[in-house]
Amino acid sequence: PAPNISCVYPKTQKPEDVLAAENMSAFRNWCF
């Protein structure tokens, strides 16, 4: 099956937003 990978971008460049986007990307794309 093809992986359903999507891009996740931070809303702002604040460190907490960047970290949240990285965590969501890992959860959304790689924890299936």
PDBQT receptor file of N, H, CA, C and O in Angstrom, charges set to zero:
ATOM      1  N   PRO A   1       0.821  -1.199   0.000  1.00  0.00    +0.000 N 
ATOM      2  CA  PRO A   1       0.000   0.000   0.000  1.00  0.00    +0.000 C 
ATOM      3  C   PRO A   1       0.864   1.261   0.000  1.00  0.00    +0.000 C 
ATOM      4  O   PRO A   1       1.975   1.269   0.529  1.00  0.00    +0.000 OA
ATOM      5  N   ALA A   2       0.349   2.291  -0.584  1.00  0.00    +0.000 N 
ATOM      6  H   ALA A   2      -0.554   2.285  -1.014  1.00  0.00    +0.000 HD
ATOM      7  CA  ALA A   2       1.072   3.559  -0.639  1.00  0.00    +0.000 C 
ATOM      8  C   ALA A   2       0.899   4.310   0.676  1.00  0.00    +0.000 C 
ATOM      9  O   ALA A   2      -0.213   4.392   1.198  1.00  0.00    +0.000 OA
ATOM     10  N   PRO A   3       1.993   4.863   1.222  1.00  0.00    +0.000 N 
ATOM     11  CA  PRO A   3       1.854   5.648   2.451  1.00  0.00    +0.000 C 
ATOM     12  C   PRO A   3       1.141   6.969   2.166  1.00  0.00    +0.000 C 
ATOM     13  O   PRO A   3       1.351   7.593   1.126  1.00  0.00    +0.000 OA
ATOM     14  N   ASN A   4       0.314   7.370   3.087  1.00  0.00    +0.000 N 
ATOM     15  H   ASN A   4       0.143   6.863   3.932  1.00  0.00    +0.000 HD
ATOM     16  CA  ASN A   4      -0.440   8.613   2.941  1.00  0.00    +0.000 C 
ATOM     17  C   ASN A   4       0.338   9.722   3.644  1.00  0.00    +0.000 C 
ATOM     18  O   ASN A   4       0.010  10.099   4.768  1.00  0.00    +0.000 OA
ATOM     19  N   ILE A   5       1.375  10.244   2.976  1.00  0.00    +0.000 N 
ATOM     20  H   ILE A   5       1.642   9.937   2.063  1.00  0.00    +0.000 HD
ATOM     21  CA  ILE A   5       2.266  11.242   3.570  1.00  0.00    +0.000 C 
ATOM     22  C   ILE A   5       1.793  12.641   3.186  1.00  0.00    +0.000 C 
ATOM     23  O   ILE A   5       1.468  12.895   2.026  1.00  0.00    +0.000 OA
ATOM     24  N   SER A   6       1.756  13.539   4.156  1.00  0.00    +0.000 N 
ATOM     25  H   SER A   6       2.021  13.332   5.098  1.00  0.00    +0.000 HD
ATOM     26  CA  SER A   6       1.381  14.922   3.897  1.00  0.00    +0.000 C 
ATOM     27  C   SER A   6       2.345  15.850   4.624  1.00  0.00    +0.000 C 
ATOM     28  O   SER A   6       2.923  15.488   5.649  1.00  0.00    +0.000 OA
ATOM     29  N   CYS A   7       2.509  17.050   4.081  1.00  0.00    +0.000 N 
ATOM     30  H   CYS A   7       2.040  17.345   3.249  1.00  0.00    +0.000 HD
ATOM     31  CA  CYS A   7       3.404  18.034   4.688  1.00  0.00    +0.000 C 
ATOM     32  C   CYS A   7       2.696  18.739   5.842  1.00  0.00    +0.000 C 
ATOM     33  O   CYS A   7       1.499  19.023   5.779  1.00  0.00    +0.000 OA
ATOM     34  N   VAL A   8       3.455  19.012   6.885  1.00  0.00    +0.000 N 
ATOM     35  H   VAL A   8       4.426  18.782   6.937  1.00  0.00    +0.000 HD
ATOM     36  CA  VAL A   8       2.935  19.759   8.033  1.00  0.00    +0.000 C 
ATOM     37  C   VAL A   8       3.848  20.961   8.226  1.00  0.00    +0.000 C 
ATOM     38  O   VAL A   8       5.058  20.807   8.393  1.00  0.00    +0.000 OA
ATOM     39  N   TYR A   9       3.267  22.158   8.205  1.00  0.00    +0.000 N 
ATOM     40  H   TYR A   9       2.284  22.283   8.069  1.00  0.00    +0.000 HD
ATOM     41  CA  TYR A   9       4.039  23.386   8.338  1.00  0.00    +0.000 C 
ATOM     42  C   TYR A   9       3.679  24.100   9.639  1.00  0.00    +0.000 C 
ATOM     43  O   TYR A   9       2.524  24.075  10.063  1.00  0.00    +0.000 OA
ATOM     44  N   PRO A  10       4.672  24.741  10.278  1.00  0.00    +0.000 N 
ATOM     45  CA  PRO A  10       4.355  25.519  11.483  1.00  0.00    +0.000 C 
ATOM     46  C   PRO A  10       3.563  26.775  11.130  1.00  0.00    +0.000 C 
ATOM     47  O   PRO A  10       3.742  27.350  10.056  1.00  0.00    +0.000 OA
ATOM     48  N   LYS A  11       2.690  27.195  12.040  1.00  0.00    +0.000 N 
ATOM     49  H   LYS A  11       2.545  26.728  12.913  1.00  0.00    +0.000 HD
ATOM     50  CA  LYS A  11       1.893  28.400  11.810  1.00  0.00    +0.000 C 
ATOM     51  C   LYS A  11       2.772  29.645  11.848  1.00  0.00    +0.000 C 
ATOM     52  O   LYS A  11       2.589  30.565  11.051  1.00  0.00    +0.000 OA
ATOM     53  N   THR A  12       3.735  29.673  12.786  1.00  0.00    +0.000 N 
ATOM     54  H   THR A  12       3.884  28.925  13.433  1.00  0.00    +0.000 HD
ATOM     55  CA  THR A  12       4.695  30.772  12.883  1.00  0.00    +0.000 C 
ATOM     56  C   THR A  12       6.082  30.161  13.004  1.00  0.00    +0.000 C 
ATOM     57  O   THR A  12       6.224  28.938  12.993  1.00  0.00    +0.000 OA
ATOM     58  N   GLN A  13       7.086  30.984  13.117  1.00  0.00    +0.000 N 
ATOM     59  H   GLN A  13       6.971  31.977  13.127  1.00  0.00    +0.000 HD
ATOM     60  CA  GLN A  13       8.451  30.493  13.284  1.00  0.00    +0.000 C 
ATOM     61  C   GLN A  13       8.864  30.396  14.750  1.00  0.00    +0.000 C 
ATOM     62  O   GLN A  13      10.039  30.189  15.054  1.00  0.00    +0.000 OA
ATOM     63  N   LYS A  14       7.903  30.546  15.654  1.00  0.00    +0.000 N 
ATOM     64  H   LYS A  14       6.948  30.714  15.407  1.00  0.00    +0.000 HD
ATOM     65  CA  LYS A  14       8.219  30.394  17.075  1.00  0.00    +0.000 C 
ATOM     66  C   LYS A  14       8.635  28.950  17.338  1.00  0.00    +0.000 C 
ATOM     67  O   LYS A  14       8.077  28.026  16.746  1.00  0.00    +0.000 OA
ATOM     68  N   PRO A  15       9.608  28.752  18.220  1.00  0.00    +0.000 N 
ATOM     69  CA  PRO A  15      10.116  27.391  18.459  1.00  0.00    +0.000 C 
ATOM     70  C   PRO A  15       9.036  26.388  18.841  1.00  0.00    +0.000 C 
ATOM     71  O   PRO A  15       9.095  25.232  18.421  1.00  0.00    +0.000 OA
ATOM     72  N   GLU A  16       8.044  26.814  19.636  1.00  0.00    +0.000 N 
ATOM     73  H   GLU A  16       7.996  27.752  19.977  1.00  0.00    +0.000 HD
ATOM     74  CA  GLU A  16       7.013  25.853  20.029  1.00  0.00    +0.000 C 
ATOM     75  C   GLU A  16       6.132  25.447  18.844  1.00  0.00    +0.000 C 
ATOM     76  O   GLU A  16       5.642  24.318  18.796  1.00  0.00    +0.000 OA
ATOM     77  N   ASP A  17       5.928  26.360  17.886  1.00  0.00    +0.000 N 
ATOM     78  H   ASP A  17       6.325  27.276  17.925  1.00  0.00    +0.000 HD
ATOM     79  CA  ASP A  17       5.152  26.008  16.697  1.00  0.00    +0.000 C 
ATOM     80  C   ASP A  17       5.940  25.080  15.781  1.00  0.00    +0.000 C 
ATOM     81  O   ASP A  17       5.382  24.147  15.202  1.00  0.00    +0.000 OA
ATOM     82  N   VAL A  18       7.238  25.339  15.653  1.00  0.00    +0.000 N 
ATOM     83  H   VAL A  18       7.691  26.096  16.123  1.00  0.00    +0.000 HD
ATOM     84  CA  VAL A  18       8.082  24.475  14.824  1.00  0.00    +0.000 C 
ATOM     85  C   VAL A  18       8.137  23.072  15.423  1.00  0.00    +0.000 C 
ATOM     86  O   VAL A  18       8.037  22.081  14.700  1.00  0.00    +0.000 OA
ATOM     87  N   LEU A  19       8.294  22.990  16.732  1.00  0.00    +0.000 N 
ATOM     88  H   LEU A  19       8.375  23.796  17.319  1.00  0.00    +0.000 HD
ATOM     89  CA  LEU A  19       8.334  21.689  17.398  1.00  0.00    +0.000 C 
ATOM     90  C   LEU A  19       6.993  20.965  17.269  1.00  0.00    +0.000 C 
ATOM     91  O   LEU A  19       6.957  19.756  17.045  1.00  0.00    +0.000 OA
ATOM     92  N   ALA A  20       5.904  21.697  17.409  1.00  0.00    +0.000 N 
ATOM     93  H   ALA A  20       5.933  22.680  17.591  1.00  0.00    +0.000 HD
ATOM     94  CA  ALA A  20       4.583  21.084  17.260  1.00  0.00    +0.000 C 
ATOM     95  C   ALA A  20       4.390  20.544  15.846  1.00  0.00    +0.000 C 
ATOM     96  O   ALA A  20       3.814  19.470  15.669  1.00  0.00    +0.000 OA
ATOM     97  N   ALA A  21       4.860  21.270  14.848  1.00  0.00    +0.000 N 
ATOM     98  H   ALA A  21       5.328  22.143  14.992  1.00  0.00    +0.000 HD
ATOM     99  CA  ALA A  21       4.742  20.802  13.467  1.00  0.00    +0.000 C 
ATOM    100  C   ALA A  21       5.587  19.552  13.244  1.00  0.00    +0.000 C 
ATOM    101  O   ALA A  21       5.150  18.623  12.565  1.00  0.00    +0.000 OA
ATOM    102  N   GLU A  22       6.782  19.523  13.803  1.00  0.00    +0.000 N 
ATOM    103  H   GLU A  22       7.137  20.278  14.354  1.00  0.00    +0.000 HD
ATOM    104  CA  GLU A  22       7.630  18.334  13.669  1.00  0.00    +0.000 C 
ATOM    105  C   GLU A  22       6.984  17.131  14.347  1.00  0.00    +0.000 C 
ATOM    106  O   GLU A  22       6.995  16.028  13.801  1.00  0.00    +0.000 OA
ATOM    107  N   ASN A  23       6.422  17.339  15.533  1.00  0.00    +0.000 N 
ATOM    108  H   ASN A  23       6.413  18.235  15.977  1.00  0.00    +0.000 HD
ATOM    109  CA  ASN A  23       5.760  16.242  16.241  1.00  0.00    +0.000 C 
ATOM    110  C   ASN A  23       4.527  15.757  15.483  1.00  0.00    +0.000 C 
ATOM    111  O   ASN A  23       4.293  14.553  15.388  1.00  0.00    +0.000 OA
ATOM    112  N   MET A  24       3.743  16.682  14.946  1.00  0.00    +0.000 N 
ATOM    113  H   MET A  24       3.934  17.661  15.023  1.00  0.00    +0.000 HD
ATOM    114  CA  MET A  24       2.552  16.290  14.197  1.00  0.00    +0.000 C 
ATOM    115  C   MET A  24       2.938  15.564  12.920  1.00  0.00    +0.000 C 
ATOM    116  O   MET A  24       2.273  14.609  12.520  1.00  0.00    +0.000 OA
ATOM    117  N   SER A  25       4.011  16.015  12.277  1.00  0.00    +0.000 N 
ATOM    118  H   SER A  25       4.551  16.791  12.602  1.00  0.00    +0.000 HD
ATOM    119  CA  SER A  25       4.478  15.335  11.067  1.00  0.00    +0.000 C 
ATOM    120  C   SER A  25       4.873  13.900  11.380  1.00  0.00    +0.000 C 
ATOM    121  O   SER A  25       4.520  12.979  10.644  1.00  0.00    +0.000 OA
ATOM    122  N   ALA A  26       5.599  13.713  12.462  1.00  0.00    +0.000 N 
ATOM    123  H   ALA A  26       5.886  14.461  13.060  1.00  0.00    +0.000 HD
ATOM    124  CA  ALA A  26       6.011  12.360  12.846  1.00  0.00    +0.000 C 
ATOM    125  C   ALA A  26       4.790  11.509  13.175  1.00  0.00    +0.000 C 
ATOM    126  O   ALA A  26       4.712  10.355  12.753  1.00  0.00    +0.000 OA
ATOM    127  N   PHE A  27       3.842  12.059  13.916  1.00  0.00    +0.000 N 
ATOM    128  H   PHE A  27       3.906  12.996  14.259  1.00  0.00    +0.000 HD
ATOM    129  CA  PHE A  27       2.648  11.303  14.296  1.00  0.00    +0.000 C 
ATOM    130  C   PHE A  27       1.781  10.993  13.079  1.00  0.00    +0.000 C 
ATOM    131  O   PHE A  27       1.303   9.870  12.918  1.00  0.00    +0.000 OA
ATOM    132  N   ARG A  28       1.582  11.996  12.223  1.00  0.00    +0.000 N 
ATOM    133  H   ARG A  28       1.971  12.909  12.353  1.00  0.00    +0.000 HD
ATOM    134  CA  ARG A  28       0.677  11.853  11.064  1.00  0.00    +0.000 C 
ATOM    135  C   ARG A  28       1.256  10.924  10.004  1.00  0.00    +0.000 C 
ATOM    136  O   ARG A  28       0.529  10.127   9.412  1.00  0.00    +0.000 OA
ATOM    137  N   ASN A  29       2.566  11.024   9.761  1.00  0.00    +0.000 N 
ATOM    138  H   ASN A  29       3.157  11.672  10.242  1.00  0.00    +0.000 HD
ATOM    139  CA  ASN A  29       3.145  10.322   8.621  1.00  0.00    +0.000 C 
ATOM    140  C   ASN A  29       3.845   9.017   8.963  1.00  0.00    +0.000 C 
ATOM    141  O   ASN A  29       3.921   8.129   8.114  1.00  0.00    +0.000 OA
ATOM    142  N   TRP A  30       4.352   8.874  10.166  1.00  0.00    +0.000 N 
ATOM    143  H   TRP A  30       4.290   9.596  10.855  1.00  0.00    +0.000 HD
ATOM    144  CA  TRP A  30       5.210   7.719  10.430  1.00  0.00    +0.000 C 
ATOM    145  C   TRP A  30       4.722   6.791  11.524  1.00  0.00    +0.000 C 
ATOM    146  O   TRP A  30       5.316   5.734  11.738  1.00  0.00    +0.000 OA
ATOM    147  N   CYS A  31       3.659   7.154  12.222  1.00  0.00    +0.000 N 
ATOM    148  H   CYS A  31       3.176   8.012  12.049  1.00  0.00    +0.000 HD
ATOM    149  CA  CYS A  31       3.152   6.296  13.309  1.00  0.00    +0.000 C 
ATOM    150  C   CYS A  31       1.857   5.616  12.880  1.00  0.00    +0.000 C 
ATOM    151  O   CYS A  31       0.819   5.775  13.523  1.00  0.00    +0.000 OA
ATOM    152  N   PHE A  32       1.925   4.867  11.800  1.00  0.00    +0.000 N 
ATOM    153  H   PHE A  32       2.768   4.738  11.277  1.00  0.00    +0.000 HD
ATOM    154  CA  PHE A  32       0.712   4.200  11.325  1.00  0.00    +0.000 C 
ATOM    155  C   PHE A  32       0.819   2.698  11.436  1.00  0.00    +0.000 C 
ATOM    156  O   PHE A  32      -0.118   1.985  11.079  1.00  0.00    +0.000 OA
TER     157      PHE A  32
